[in-house]
Amino acid sequence: MNKMHTLCFNWVPKAALVACVALGLAACDRPTPVERDAATYNVVHVEDANKDIGTYVIPQDTAIVNEPNADEIFYGKRLLNETKRLLPDNVGASMNCNSCHIAQGKVPLGDPYINSYNFYPKVMPRAGKEVDLEARINGCFLRSMNGKALDRDSREMKAMIAYMKWLSQNVPKDQRVDIENAGAIDESLVPDPVRGEEIYYAQCAACHGDNGEGMKDSRGDIVFPPLWGDESFNIGAGLARTYKAAAFVKYNMPMGIQTVGLWGHGNVLSDQDAVDVSEFFAHKPRPDFPGKENDWPLPSMPKPKDARY
């Protein structure tokens, strides 16, 4: 030890040395990580949901490395999490896919992706025709993202679908995981936007802003999406409808103060609260959606009562 080191060592108070030694010993005594069982759900047949025929286990993302197309799945995961940053030419709003698909699409009632790969193609009321998964994803880019459609054969489209396929965990096409994409809401309730404004500023503004502008981090990346204004979803998006939005809000918001359930499971607001606050923010100014007049073209699949147009 040279003279300078000796001087520095002698200068350190004994109490500090004792503290350093204690901290060093504590660091050596590392606690064992707590193991948590992954969430599981029943698997049922599409045509008969009354009989359980298997068990679905929410997969850990670390398991992706075992897949032959791991790089593609990881890229799809990144795109869903960082859509605005990675696809700026296709996203007009300050939104990511997972701004609305809670916990990377793994949470029931939070618009999960778990059944997405097997759910499509399917006839959808708003389109009035059969829609495959590529078209459904592009519908989100055009409406919720207020942007432009992806090339159906692009690397990005294939990667997002690869993630959703991996998340399905090879559940056969004629089966589904017994979960709901959205919770039930009482649509007989009459919305009160004045009361909804009060709820918004008490429960929502801390994250989504006093003017619905959302929140970004120091790098400009989206933390909480805007709920109205030029950078929000457009009028053609599902969340621009009062009852559709309320079903999401009731079961997923606000995220920070729920006392039971998984992350993102709200259950703080009543049905009336959720309907009122959704009426308030859904009817705020937002971008238009060209072609909205073509929605719900079939009399057999009529326009819902909360449609904005």
Helices and strands as residue ranges (DSSP letters): H 3-11, H 14-28, E 40-45, E 48-57, G 61-66, H 70-81, H 83-86, G 97-99, H 102-105, H 116-119, E 122-124, E 129-131, H 133-142, H 155-168, E 175-177, H 193-199, I 200-204, H 205-208, E 215-216, E 222-224, G 238-240, H 242-252, G 255-257, H 271-282, G 292-294
